[in-house]
Amino acid sequence: MVVSDEEKAALLQSDEWLRWVSQGRHEEWTAISSLRDGTNALAPDNPTVRYFMADLRTRYLVAEYFRERHHLRAGDATRYELHDLSDFDLGNPRLRETIAEICVAHGLTPSEIDDADRFPFRRDIFSETVNVRLLAILLRLGDLLDMRSERACPLILGAASPLPASSYPHWSQYQRIFDQSVTPSAITITADCSTQEEFGLLEDWCRWIVTEVSNASMLLSRSTRHESWRPPIATMGTDAATIQIRVARGARFIPSKWHFELDPDAVFNRLIRDTYRSSLAFVRELLQNALDATRCRMFLDCAAEGLDVPQCPSHVAPEIRAKYPILISLNSDLIRDDVTETDRPVQILRVEDYGIGMDKEVITKFLLQVGRSFYTTDEFRRRFSFAPTSRFGVGFLSVFAVSEHICIDTYNPTSTSADGPIGLFLTRPKNYLITEVGTRKRTGTAVEVRLRERLDAGELTAALMELCRRVEFPIYVTDLGAEVTIEAEKPAEFTYSTSSPEDSGATIAVRAVPIGIPSIDGEFYIFSYTDATGESWTSRDYVSRVYSRHPSAANPEFPRNLTALHGITMKRPDYRPVGMPIAVRMDYRGADVAPTMSRDDVRESKHIDSLLSRRREELVLDHLSKTSLAKGENGWRYKQKLIHALAVPGERIEEYWKDVPGTVRVFDRGVARYMSVSELGREPNVSTIFWNVTREGAVLSDETSYGDDAILELPAHRLADLAAEEDLCFIARDLVALGNGFDDIALFSRQPTKVHIGGSTVSVRWNNENPEGRNAAAHSGYYVFAVPFSDPTIFGFRIDVAFPIAIVNVMHPFMRWWLAIIEKPELSQNLEPRYREAVWGHIGGAARFADAAPALVTYVSELMDLLDFQAEMRPPREALDIDVPAARHFDE
């Protein structure tokens, strides 16, 4: 278990590490990643502290990885690392390999020890007969029985630190043993434990010893050479037992052996009927099992033929994959009803593969065990490098939701147990099964399911065509006599180029670009409209309108998004807007994406999300560098339209957009400049021009529709007037697309400092440093700012872009009175925080809506009476004239 830093670094960069953390440790690894990058809400702000904590937790995880594999590393060390010890194997490779296998054996399961080839009862070495299995058993027992207190040596503990808190009881437990004796006849252990943790760990460890002793007898039952050898007696649980784990005198815990009891009926009902939404989910589960078994067979065959085997099965040559079809059929049959003594029609669904098949051990340990899957075992990971689909070990239960009669015919000709073909007949998940000699002649498995409810003709085919969009093997389907072959989709099914019905010189096209990420198969599909002005990715809506004017023209198709896991489609909702010009049809093939148990969705890792985002960024930036629409004085228009077209509702614009040059148009004393969002965010002072403003009473409102992708022009003469007053300004209407997430950088990370009303326009000066006005902070879902207005009769101005903002006029008589009250201690000493908060809330409401002004006046009047304010402290009459009824647009 001593590992070099080079080994650790190589592990963390390997696909094996990604597979390992995705199988049972996905959440822990995700938590470490979010701690390191600071996205975890509990992560410290200091990056040095975050990195230290993340590195420490990574060390624990790496140590756990190597601890799980230390027996394999012992075997490898024996085989490959002892070449300098010339006398170690006395020049006999057979001896070296035998010792290596015995080392590996101490970390294997009993069923793996029961392998006559690896652990025979007889092997000749230097003319001596060696019982390899007995030596493996003795090493396993010896390892468990090494319970000396020296194992908890403080020096060793210090060298191994830091340890997780849960590891310390593992060290201290050995110090609680005060009597231990191992003889050929018995194993006796007595320990007095001070804590519940020590008690539980020691008792579990000793029960492991008892189980190992029992397994030893079973594993040697067929050995004639040492048939007289018996392992020492080891018992627990009675007063006469050889192993006694007790509570130390003075300890304050009570040993408990409570454990959860599961109601089998309820559990099966949940797993069978409540986990899956679709009535045909069982077909997907059977298909997944068939695919994993077929992939194993293909990989073994390729290796046997000396062919290079890629990690991803879909990357194997098509002519090889074509040799491994999956056969699925739905047929009608007649069965005899024993009650009515008549024949009744039923449907039989059959799924057959030519995969590795099953032997008795696989059937017993995995197929018939809930929560266990062969594809998550170390044995699978040692033999195969691809990421399997099966993970949970519950999928086969879905079959019982539709059937009570299931037949399995399977054959694994390479099994060391030589079980031959096996036939199984199951009726219910908890019933006994009938086993007989199978009839299958070639490797693989066939599952026949007698359906309780009939399927309509074509229903199975339609479901399979949707499920198998990216499956790499041919699927031969026979659906009540109708035959069809399903193969993985190809980009040519979705790509095309055609002329526009209104402009013969314009081209409408959908093209495919490979995703290009190792763990993901698939393509990005891009919709484009190209005419004399250049290639546009923002014209899907326009093209639809064009085609609607031509009855003979079919509206151009564009593929929907698709997500598959190891070839099988996931039923994920598609939130893509109608005009989105990019679709992605992808198939997760790596081990770093975990599906939900129902297989309807996947829990994507942030690593995968960032890779996809980066690839999409490359495509967009490449497009912007080539299309003439993104260049010149109107290039900013196209870029903002593209931002709008690519935006997903409810999600922030992708970060790379903030650094794209020329995305925002600004005016510097009337001269247009084009900046990135980041550049604009660094400007200390910026003015925003609002010109679609209405007035109701003493409240101004910006009525611009920021969701519309049409960019309106401010009349030139109005712009000229404003240019003389403002150093750097931009038109609020130009924030068309930035409202999807970047207007906070461009504008609303700032605070307003003044509002100028001129003619029919309003300009607001914003500062990203210390504002001149007063910030009254957030209240009830909107922000309230108090700044000077050029017109003292206006009470407030409402803006609605990224989030609602109310700007209130400090020059208005009411605000002059209120600010004087809260700034002078002798006037405001009776104003409790709740009163202040309520007044600011009413102020914000009155600054946003004219009809909210009476509520502000009423509240303040009642508050003055409640606090018994004297006449000189009350607001003057003109301060309460907020509600002036007159709704109109500004005149020139």
ZANU-326896 format. One line per 4 residues: number of its first residue (from 1); their letters; for each residue x, y, z of C-alpha. Coordinates in pm, whole numbers, plus 50000, padded with zeros to 5 digits. Layout:
# residues N
NUM) a) X:Y:Z; ... $
***
This chain:
# residues 892
1) mvvs) 50000:50000:50000; 50303:50230:49960; 50235:50441:49651; 50470:50687:49484 $
5) deek) 50367:51040:49396; 50421:50953:49029; 50167:50670:49055; 49913:50897:49223 $
9) aall) 49955:51167:48959; 49920:50912:48677; 49607:50767:48841; 49434:51105:48869 $
13) qsde) 49481:51162:48496; 49360:50817:48392; 49026:50692:48260; 49041:50420:48526 $
17) wlrw) 49014:50687:48797; 48710:50843:48627; 48544:50502:48605; 48618:50427:48970 $
21) vsqg) 48486:50756:49111; 48174:50732:48893; 48084:50393:49041; 47971:50465:49394 $
25) rhee) 48184:50774:49461; 48040:51016:49208; 47888:51248:49469; 48207:51255:49677 $
29) wtai) 48425:51339:49377; 48178:51605:49262; 48185:51757:49612; 48567:51771:49601 $
33) sslr) 48559:51938:49259; 48302:52196:49372; 48509:52263:49685; 48819:52324:49476 $
37) dgtn) 48655:52561:49225; 48451:52740:49493; 48107:52654:49355; 48019:52466:49674 $
41) alap) 47812:52700:49892; 48011:52592:50200; 48353:52639:50038; 48583:52895:50205 $
45) dnpt) 48643:53216:50009; 49020:53181:50040; 49139:52970:49742; 49446:52848:49931 $
49) vryf) 49225:52700:50202; 48990:52550:49942; 49277:52383:49754; 49419:52246:50078 $
53) madl) 49085:52097:50186; 49018:51956:49838; 49368:51805:49816; 49327:51645:50158 $
57) rtry) 48996:51484:50063; 49147:51372:49732; 49429:51203:49926; 49173:51008:50129 $
61) lvae) 48998:50901:49811; 49322:50798:49639; 49421:50600:49948; 49085:50421:49938 $
65) yfre) 49140:50336:49571; 49478:50176:49638; 49355:50006:49956; 49087:49830:49752 $
69) rhhl) 49353:49711:49508; 49641:49637:49742; 49609:49261:49687; 49641:49312:49311 $
73) ragd) 49940:49538:49365; 50098:49270:49583; 50061:49024:49297; 50208:49270:49047 $
77) atry) 50499:49346:49279; 50572:48975:49302; 50553:48928:48927; 50731:49238:48802 $
81) elhd) 50910:49429:49078; 51131:49159:49231; 51359:49101:48933; 51661:49217:49133 $
85) lsdf) 51606:48941:49391; 51753:48661:49183; 51698:48401:49452; 51337:48488:49512 $
89) dlgn) 51188:48233:49274; 51498:48012:49243; 51480:48070:48869; 51135:47907:48842 $
93) prlr) 50865:48128:48678; 50596:47883:48790; 50694:47939:49152; 50689:48317:49108 $
97) etia) 50340:48309:48948; 50208:48079:49222; 50329:48315:49495; 50176:48609:49307 $
101) eicv) 49838:48435:49286; 49848:48352:49658; 49917:48721:49731; 49621:48827:49514 $
105) ahgl) 49399:48563:49680; 49379:48743:50013; 49161:49013:49851; 48933:48791:49644 $
109) tpse) 48586:48659:49719; 48545:48291:49819; 48385:48216:49482; 48694:48355:49308 $
113) idda) 48915:48130:49521; 48707:47835:49403; 48888:47842:49068; 49067:47518:48986 $
117) drfp) 49300:47682:48734; 49427:47964:48955; 49410:47782:49289; 49443:47407:49225 $
121) frrd) 49467:47143:49495; 49777:47010:49319; 50053:47191:49132; 50401:47051:49071 $
125) ifse) 50688:47286:49155; 51046:47151:49170; 50901:46798:49170; 50701:46883:49481 $
129) tvnv) 50319:46879:49493; 50179:47204:49630; 49819:47266:49744; 49789:47624:49619 $
133) rlla) 49435:47668:49745; 49528:47567:50100; 49815:47819:50102; 49577:48091:49980 $
137) illr) 49330:48005:50257; 49602:48007:50523; 49725:48349:50406; 49371:48488:50419 $
141) lgdl) 49321:48359:50774; 49665:48478:50880; 49592:48827:50748; 49265:48845:50945 $
145) ldmr) 49426:48707:51259; 49707:48962:51261; 49536:49162:51535; 49836:49253:51745 $
149) sera) 49827:49582:51928; 50152:49673:51750; 49931:49739:51451; 49816:50049:51641 $
153) cpli) 50170:50173:51706; 50167:50551:51770; 50469:50599:51544; 50298:50422:51255 $
157) lgaa) 49978:50613:51325; 50168:50940:51312; 50334:50845:50985; 50000:50755:50832 $
161) splp) 49826:51074:50948; 49623:51269:50871; 49349:51008:50890; 48975:51062:50859 $
165) assy) 48798:51059:51196; 48630:50733:51100; 48970:50562:51069; 49084:50605:51430 $
169) phws) 48860:50330:51574; 49023:50091:51323; 49357:50164:51491; 49238:50168:51851 $
173) qyqr) 49035:49846:51823; 49349:49629:51834; 49453:49783:52167; 49131:49650:52326 $
177) ifdq) 49234:49284:52278; 49389:49154:52598; 49372:48781:52526; 49431:48612:52192 $
181) svtp) 49531:48257:52112; 49548:48078:51779; 49610:47704:51784; 49540:47429:51529 $
185) sait) 49222:47350:51721; 49070:47689:51812; 49082:48066:51770; 49017:48246:52099 $
189) itad) 48989:48621:52130; 48873:48832:52421; 48841:49210:52397; 48699:49482:52622 $
193) cstq) 48584:49787:52423; 48553:50141:52550; 48337:50284:52271; 48050:50172:52052 $
197) eefg) 48266:50224:51740; 48541:49994:51868; 48285:49735:51970; 48115:49737:51630 $
201) lled) 48438:49723:51432; 48588:49439:51639; 48267:49238:51627; 48241:49280:51250 $
205) wcrw) 48607:49185:51209; 48569:48873:51420; 48252:48770:51237; 48460:48795:50922 $
209) ivte) 48704:48550:51080; 48420:48310:51165; 48288:48334:50809; 48636:48279:50663 $
213) vsna) 48683:47966:50874; 48352:47833:50748; 48445:47913:50388; 48780:47736:50431 $
217) smll) 48606:47408:50499; 48386:47452:50193; 48672:47548:49961; 48876:47241:50065 $
221) srst) 48586:46996:50063; 48704:46835:49739; 49070:46822:49833; 49183:46460:49883 $
225) rhes) 49542:46545:49967; 49454:46746:50279; 49112:46601:50352; 49210:46545:50714 $
229) wrpp) 49296:46913:50773; 49033:47111:50961; 49048:47482:51029; 49048:47584:51396 $
233) iatm) 48711:47637:51563; 48592:47999:51573; 48250:48084:51715; 48065:48392:51842 $
237) gtda) 47736:48481:52003; 47715:48242:52298; 47865:48228:52644; 48076:47931:52534 $
241) atiq) 48193:48094:52210; 48566:48109:52146; 48548:48480:52058; 48411:48725:52316 $
245) irva) 48373:49098:52240; 48267:49270:52564; 48198:49613:52710; 48491:49744:52913 $
249) rgar) 48433:49825:53278; 48336:50189:53310; 48227:50222:52945; 47902:50415:52905 $
253) fips) 47758:50257:52590; 47511:49973:52552; 47590:49726:52270; 47309:49718:52017 $
257) kwhf) 47252:49492:51722; 46956:49673:51578; 46928:49696:51202; 46669:49806:50952 $
261) eldp) 46413:49548:50849; 46282:49578:50494; 45937:49465:50394; 46010:49249:50086 $
265) davf) 45664:49303:49936; 45690:49682:49966; 46047:49690:49835; 45966:49477:49531 $
269) nrli) 45657:49685:49462; 45861:50007:49468; 46141:49868:49255; 45914:49697:49005 $
273) rdty) 45621:49933:48963; 45716:50272:49103; 46067:50319:48961; 45977:50321:48594 $
277) rssl) 45740:50561:48421; 45700:50376:48093; 45512:50048:48055; 45785:49939:47811 $
281) afvr) 46073:50019:48049; 46136:49645:48087; 46231:49628:47715; 46499:49888:47776 $
285) ellq) 46632:49697:48076; 46651:49370:47880; 46813:49555:47591; 47075:49708:47823 $
289) nald) 47167:49367:47960; 47193:49229:47607; 47413:49519:47495; 47658:49488:47786 $
293) atrc) 47688:49113:47736; 47742:49163:47361; 48009:49426:47420; 48193:49184:47648 $
297) rmfl) 48180:48912:47384; 48301:49146:47110; 48592:49269:47323; 48698:48913:47411 $
301) dcaa) 48680:48806:47047; 48882:49106:46933; 49147:49041:47194; 49164:48673:47096 $
305) egld) 49222:48774:46735; 49496:49019:46833; 49299:49325:46730; 49335:49661:46900 $
309) vpqc) 49037:49710:47129; 48927:50073:47185; 48780:50175:47519; 48450:50271:47358 $
313) pshv) 48254:49987:47191; 48104:50225:46934; 48457:50293:46803; 48510:49930:46700 $
317) apei) 48507:49890:46321; 48151:49874:46178; 48215:49545:45999; 48306:49384:46333 $
321) raky) 48006:49528:46518; 47776:49398:46247; 47862:49043:46355; 47687:49091:46691 $
325) pili) 47320:49169:46630; 47049:49189:46896; 46728:49003:46804; 46397:49126:46945 $
329) slns) 46063:48974:46850; 45699:48997:46950; 45481:48703:46848; 45137:48570:46927 $
333) dlir) 45096:48219:47065; 44833:47995:47221; 44870:47849:47569; 44652:47600:47749 $
337) ddvt) 44441:47741:48030; 44429:47467:48297; 44117:47617:48455; 43896:47645:48147 $
341) etdr) 44081:47370:47956; 44085:47593:47648; 44357:47761:47447; 44395:48136:47493 $
345) pvqi) 44612:48378:47292; 44913:48545:47451; 45201:48756:47331; 45562:48647:47378 $
349) lrve) 45837:48908:47370; 46186:48768:47312; 46522:48945:47346; 46824:48746:47228 $
353) dygi) 47192:48834:47217; 47514:48657:47122; 47704:48793:47420; 47908:48616:47687 $
357) gmdk) 47613:48427:47835; 47580:48329:48201; 47691:48040:48417; 47545:47930:48750 $
361) evit) 47766:48163:48951; 47663:48474:48756; 47296:48372:48779; 47316:48312:49153 $
365) kfll) 47533:48610:49247; 47395:48876:49017; 47083:48796:48812; 46889:48676:49117 $
369) qvgr) 47033:48930:49363; 46870:49271:49398; 47124:49555:49403; 47417:49355:49261 $
373) sfyt) 47551:49386:48911; 47837:49192:48756; 47929:49509:48567; 48026:49693:48886 $
377) tdef) 48262:49422:49014; 48641:49425:49020; 48634:49114:48800; 48455:49304:48524 $
381) rrrf) 48691:49601:48556; 48994:49372:48534; 48873:49204:48217; 48708:49489:48029 $
385) sfap) 48798:49853:47975; 48465:49991:47851; 48205:50163:48070; 47894:49941:48104 $
389) tsrf) 47532:50048:48096; 47420:49828:48386; 47490:49968:48732; 47216:49915:48984 $
393) gvgf) 47132:49546:48968; 46757:49606:48979; 46668:49637:48611; 46562:49275:48563 $
397) lsvf) 46290:49327:48824; 46110:49556:48578; 46014:49246:48378; 45788:49129:48661 $
401) avse) 45580:49445:48616; 45449:49301:48288; 45483:48924:48324; 45463:48631:48561 $
405) hici) 45616:48383:48317; 45978:48441:48215; 46208:48193:48041; 46584:48238:48012 $
409) dtyn) 46810:48023:47794; 47178:48106:47835; 47516:47957:47753; 47868:48064:47844 $
413) ptst) 48106:47818:47676; 48414:47988:47827; 48300:47947:48188; 48556:47763:48404 $
417) sadg) 48274:47579:48579; 48166:47418:48250; 47797:47443:48342; 47684:47413:47980 $
421) pigl) 47356:47561:47856; 47118:47659:48136; 46742:47704:48119; 46557:47909:48382 $
425) fltr) 46183:47952:48439; 46067:48230:48673; 45713:48315:48775; 45743:48582:49045 $
429) pkny) 46041:48773:49188; 46026:48590:49523; 45922:48246:49400; 46148:47950:49347 $
433) lite) 46278:47912:48996; 46296:47598:48786; 46635:47517:48637; 46706:47264:48368 $
437) vgtr) 46962:47186:48102; 46933:47453:47836; 46895:47406:47463; 47115:47691:47345 $
441) krtg) 47401:47588:47114; 47595:47914:47082; 47715:48171:47331; 47464:48428:47450 $
445) tave) 47129:48465:47624; 46765:48465:47516; 46490:48597:47745; 46127:48521:47669 $
449) vrlr) 45856:48718:47848; 45487:48620:47838; 45307:48954:47852; 45001:49007:48070 $
453) erld) 44872:49285:47845; 44888:49288:47469; 45087:49539:47267; 44949:49699:46955 $
457) agel) 45113:49621:46624; 45404:49862:46572; 45413:49979:46934; 45727:49779:47013 $
461) taal) 45900:49891:46693; 45825:50258:46761; 45960:50232:47115; 46277:50056:47000 $
465) melc) 46342:50305:46720; 46332:50584:46978; 46541:50393:47233; 46811:50270:46996 $
469) rrve) 46904:50597:46826; 47275:50555:46905; 47312:50178:46968; 47623:50053:46787 $
473) fpiy) 47493:49703:46703; 47217:49620:46451; 46882:49549:46616; 46667:49302:46422 $
477) vtdl) 46302:49349:46518; 46007:49125:46433; 45688:49294:46549; 45388:49065:46501 $
481) gaev) 45522:48963:46161; 45657:49301:46048; 46038:49304:46024; 46268:49602:46052 $
485) tiea) 46639:49655:46116; 46735:49942:46347; 47084:50089:46314; 47252:50386:46479 $
489) ekpa) 47153:50719:46331; 47392:50896:46097; 47443:51272:46044; 47326:51239:45683 $
493) efty) 46972:51179:45814; 46955:51539:45940; 47184:51745:45717; 47090:51915:45389 $
497) stss) 47133:52231:45182; 46853:52391:44979; 46767:52721:44812; 46534:52973:44971 $
501) peds) 46190:52987:44803; 46207:53370:44801; 46572:53421:44711; 46728:53167:44478 $
505) gati) 47070:53302:44567; 47020:53228:44938; 47094:52889:45094; 46923:52723:45388 $
509) avra) 47134:52447:45543; 47174:52218:45839; 47526:52085:45888; 47678:51851:46144 $
513) vpig) 48000:51904:46341; 48146:51622:46554; 48137:51690:46927; 48500:51584:46949 $
517) ipsi) 48507:51493:47320; 48659:51150:47400; 48384:51034:47637; 48095:51160:47420 $
521) dgef) 47987:51044:47076; 47765:51269:46871; 47732:51588:46674; 47636:51951:46698 $
525) yifs) 47380:52044:46429; 47379:52404:46306; 47098:52581:46119; 47220:52856:45887 $
529) ytda) 47083:53098:45627; 47339:53237:45383; 47278:53518:45135; 47481:53802:44988 $
533) tges) 47525:53961:45332; 47684:53650:45486; 47601:53340:45689; 47344:53388:45965 $
537) wtsr) 47267:53157:46257; 46977:53375:46373; 46727:53318:46093; 46524:53010:46190 $
541) dyvs) 46216:53216:46272; 46256:53419:45955; 46291:53106:45741; 45975:52960:45896 $
545) rvys) 45783:53275:45803; 45922:53261:45449; 45809:52902:45402; 45466:52977:45544 $
549) rhps) 45410:53212:45248; 45471:52932:44997; 45215:52650:45022; 45422:52417:44805 $
553) aanp) 45734:52454:45019; 45796:52231:45321; 45928:52401:45630; 46298:52302:45672 $
557) efpr) 46348:52037:45939; 46588:52080:46226; 46678:51793:46461; 46578:51810:46824 $
561) nlta) 46827:51766:47104; 46897:51408:47203; 47081:51258:47497; 47173:50890:47505 $
565) lhgi) 47362:50683:47758; 47573:50404:47608; 47357:50412:47298; 47013:50417:47462 $
569) tmkr) 46805:50735:47449; 46727:50915:47773; 46386:51079:47806; 46508:51424:47901 $
573) pdyr) 46293:51735:47853; 46410:51962:47572; 46398:52326:47682; 46545:52460:47359 $
577) pvgm) 46363:52770:47227; 46200:52751:46885; 46464:52968:46719; 46771:52796:46869 $
581) piav) 47019:52745:46581; 47230:52473:46749; 47111:52126:46849; 47325:51857:47009 $
585) rmdy) 47263:51486:46972; 47505:51315:47205; 47574:50975:47352; 47758:50954:47685 $
589) rgad) 48007:50667:47658; 48231:50737:47955; 48205:50629:48317; 48184:50983:48453 $
593) vapt) 47810:51027:48398; 47566:50856:48634; 47209:50772:48531; 46908:50790:48757 $
597) msrd) 46768:50453:48860; 46472:50491:48625; 46714:50563:48338; 46499:50859:48235 $
601) dvre) 46780:51107:48294; 47146:51141:48380; 47327:51338:48644; 47591:51513:48439 $
605) skhi) 47924:51608:48591; 48037:51968:48577; 48343:51845:48391; 48127:51718:48104 $
609) dsll) 47918:52036:48103; 48228:52252:48077; 48368:52041:47791; 48043:52076:47594 $
613) srrr) 48029:52448:47664; 48389:52491:47554; 48324:52302:47229; 48012:52511:47160 $
617) eelv) 48219:52823:47227; 48474:52712:46968; 48199:52672:46708; 48044:53012:46780 $
621) ldhl) 48375:53201:46783; 48480:53033:46461; 48152:53140:46303; 48192:53500:46423 $
625) skts) 48543:53512:46278; 48413:53410:45934; 48071:53564:45877; 48064:53918:45739 $
629) lakg) 47752:53984:45946; 47967:54005:46261; 48197:54267:46112; 48166:54641:46054 $
633) engw) 47956:54899:46233; 47653:54667:46250; 47845:54363:46370; 47731:54428:46727 $
637) rykq) 47370:54391:46613; 47432:54043:46477; 47629:53936:46785; 47348:54041:47017 $
641) klih) 47092:53868:46798; 47304:53552:46815; 47327:53580:47193; 46949:53606:47201 $
645) alav) 46908:53309:46964; 47141:53087:47168; 46997:53181:47509; 46811:52911:47702 $
649) pger) 46523:53044:47916; 46612:53057:48282; 46985:53007:48219; 47265:53259:48217 $
653) ieey) 47443:53341:47892; 47761:53138:47855; 48060:53316:48006; 48271:53345:47692 $
657) wkdv) 48030:53604:47548; 48142:53870:47795; 48485:53886:47626; 48367:53879:47264 $
661) pgtv) 48481:54211:47110; 48230:54456:46970; 47921:54314:47141; 47786:54644:47282 $
665) rvfd) 47748:54979:47102; 47832:55287:47310; 47859:55656:47223; 48149:55870:47332 $
669) rgva) 48024:56231:47285; 47820:56121:46988; 48082:55895:46828; 47995:55525:46817 $
673) ryms) 48236:55279:46979; 48204:54902:47005; 48309:54721:47320; 48292:54383:47487 $
677) vsel) 48077:54345:47796; 48391:54311:48009; 48534:54636:47871; 48209:54816:47939 $
681) grep) 48205:54678:48293; 48544:54836:48362; 48429:55185:48264; 48386:55394:48584 $
685) nvst) 48088:55599:48462; 47827:55507:48205; 47497:55673:48115; 47198:55483:47988 $
689) ifwn) 46947:55652:47760; 46581:55554:47790; 46355:55702:47525; 46044:55485:47533 $
693) vtre) 45932:55640:47862; 45579:55709:47986; 45464:55921:48278; 45180:55848:48515 $
697) gavl) 45143:56101:48788; 45487:56152:48940; 45622:55816:48820; 45823:55750:48503 $
701) sdet) 45837:55402:48347; 46062:55253:48081; 45821:55067:47850; 46087:54903:47632 $
705) sygd) 46032:54534:47553; 46376:54388:47612; 46283:54038:47506; 46222:54139:47144 $
709) dail) 46516:54072:46915; 46439:54372:46690; 46684:54655:46767; 46532:55002:46739 $
713) elpa) 46720:55316:46643; 46719:55632:46850; 46644:55926:46615; 46964:56099:46518 $
717) hrla) 46862:56447:46638; 46785:56314:46989; 47116:56135:47003; 47297:56452:46899 $
721) dlaa) 47133:56644:47184; 47235:56381:47440; 47587:56341:47304; 47672:56692:47416 $
725) eedl) 47576:56608:47775; 47714:56258:47825; 48076:56142:47808; 48001:55771:47756 $
729) cfia) 47650:55645:47702; 47450:55373:47537; 47087:55325:47452; 46901:55104:47698 $
733) rdlv) 46727:54938:47404; 47068:54810:47292; 47068:54573:47590; 46842:54339:47393 $
737) algn) 47029:54015:47452; 47236:54114:47752; 46920:54104:47960; 46967:53726:47960 $
741) gfdd) 47248:53752:48210; 47520:54008:48133; 47338:54333:48191; 47447:54302:48553 $
745) ialf) 47808:54336:48435; 47735:54610:48186; 47501:54808:48406; 47337:54669:48715 $
749) srqp) 47648:54585:48910; 47667:54963:48930; 47455:55210:49120; 47277:55514:48973 $
753) tkvh) 47409:55854:49072; 47170:56088:48894; 46871:56095:48659; 46841:56360:48384 $
757) iggs) 46509:56425:48210; 46536:56604:47877; 46269:56626:47615; 46123:56284:47556 $
761) tvsv) 46423:56096:47690; 46562:56003:48027; 46928:55934:48096; 47060:55763:48409 $
765) rwnn) 47425:55799:48514; 47573:55484:48670; 47893:55452:48869; 48083:55132:48953 $
769) enpe) 48265:55285:49249; 48119:55478:49543; 47783:55624:49431; 47691:55984:49502 $
773) grna) 47334:55883:49584; 47203:55663:49864; 47134:55298:49813; 46826:55184:50002 $
777) aahs) 46912:54818:49919; 46683:54540:49809; 46324:54520:49919; 46049:54273:49829 $
781) gyyv) 46216:54147:49509; 46334:54481:49366; 46612:54732:49427; 46550:55086:49553 $
785) favp) 46804:55361:49484; 46779:55722:49602; 46954:55972:49369; 46901:56332:49246 $
789) fsdp) 46667:56397:48950; 46689:56704:48728; 46312:56756:48775; 46207:56777:49144 $
793) tifg) 45841:56710:49061; 45916:56350:48957; 45903:56110:49251; 46047:55797:49089 $
797) frid) 46156:55608:48778; 46094:55237:48712; 46328:55013:48506; 46266:54644:48435 $
801) vafp) 46553:54461:48267; 46745:54188:48452; 46555:54263:48772; 46314:54540:48873 $
805) iaiv) 46471:54867:48984; 46307:55166:49147; 46503:55493:49140; 46359:55749:49379 $
809) nvmh) 46426:56123:49355; 46610:56270:49655; 46503:56616:49531; 46134:56542:49581 $
813) pfmr) 45992:56709:49897; 45889:56379:50051; 46237:56229:50013; 46404:56543:50149 $
817) wwla) 46185:56510:50460; 46243:56133:50496; 46622:56151:50453; 46636:56432:50709 $
821) iiek) 46442:56215:50957; 46666:55907:50928; 46993:56104:50927; 46931:56290:51254 $
825) pels) 46942:56070:51564; 46721:56302:51767; 46447:56267:51503; 46476:55899:51423 $
829) qnle) 46539:55749:51767; 46182:55616:51782; 46201:55458:51437; 46255:55089:51490 $
833) pryr) 46419:54890:51205; 46085:54736:51109; 45934:55083:51061; 46227:55199:50849 $
837) eavw) 46207:54883:50636; 45833:54928:50584; 45870:55294:50480; 46144:55208:50229 $
841) ghig) 45924:54934:50092; 45637:55177:50038; 45879:55429:49885; 45999:55167:49637 $
845) gaar) 45641:55078:49550; 45543:55441:49497; 45852:55496:49279; 45744:55207:49056 $
849) fada) 45365:55248:49043; 45164:55570:49073; 44870:55391:49230; 45097:55284:49519 $
853) apal) 45149:55644:49635; 44835:55661:49853; 44954:55357:50049; 45283:55536:50124 $
857) vtyv) 45104:55852:50238; 44861:55654:50456; 45136:55447:50620; 45356:55747:50697 $
861) selm) 45062:55945:50838; 44959:55660:51067; 45320:55603:51172; 45361:55969:51270 $
865) dlld) 45048:55945:51485; 45166:55619:51643; 45505:55766:51732; 45351:56098:51839 $
869) fqae) 45570:56307:51608; 45541:56681:51670; 45418:56909:51392; 45767:57033:51305 $
873) mrpp) 45880:56670:51255; 45595:56575:51020; 45630:56600:50640; 45516:56928:50482 $
877) real) 45191:56916:50283; 45365:56941:49944; 45572:56635:50031; 45259:56422:50030 $
881) didv) 45140:56539:49685; 45288:56232:49517; 44980:56110:49336; 44927:56361:49052 $
885) paar) 44678:56196:48809; 44808:56248:48455; 44919:55964:48224; 45095:56064:47903 $
889) hfde) 45408:56016:47691; 45664:56294:47715; 45641:56568:47454; 45934:56720:47276 $
***
